[in-house]
């Protein structure tokens, strides 16, 4: 079936539109946009800039994808926004392309669910299977791992990282890196423990979850210097994929440091 474009939609002749695409009333598609097969755009969607929208995505009214980033040093460079396949992008979501001060590209993975009002800023890298609840927002240059969930109105500060399988509570402000597999909440956010329920739902083995909880207690809640605790848990837990993923995350700590736990 050929694409179906509502007569009120404005689609640039140079935009590349895949097969079985529906473009609803009053949508606006810019000249450098690529829309994959099977995409469904509800009414009033705007896609502009050098934006690629992957196959089988569904985008709801008033979402704006690929317009100029909110950065004072952006100078109309042809930076990109690349969105993966099978994403659901709800009302009023905004996603911006990269800038020349970073990688010139914002990347969003596959199977993401972005609730109304969520925002992905310039130069972010967002993994697969994420969930951003209503009005969750990323500052520029943020990196989000696979299977991360951001609660409603959660915000992640520029240049921070959130590790895979982590969950950020609603109304939290993240201003340091969140290590993988954890729950964090608060303003400023602090680690509360391992994301046990999320890991169970994704089929992690009970012994892996138990090991992660043990690692968390020793590394985050233990006594002594953090560097010493990290050395101890690395010696004890290295060699298993999940633990090695956590150590690799720590070895690449960014400018904002690593989020610590709530004090007891």
Secondary structure, DSSP 8 states (H G I E B T S, - for coil): ---EE-TT-EE-TTSEE-TT-EE-TT-EE-TT-EE-TT-EE-TT-EE-SEEEE-TT-EE-TT-EES---S-TT------EEEE-SS-EE-TT-EE----TTTTSEEEE-SS-EE-TT-EE-TT-EE-SS-EE-TT-EE-TT-EE-TT-EE-TT-EE-TT-EE-TT-EE-TT-EE-SBB-TTEEEEEBTEEEEEE-HHHHHHTT--HHHHHHHHHHHHHHHS-SS-HHHHHHHHHHHHTTSHHHHHHHHHHHT--TT-B--B---
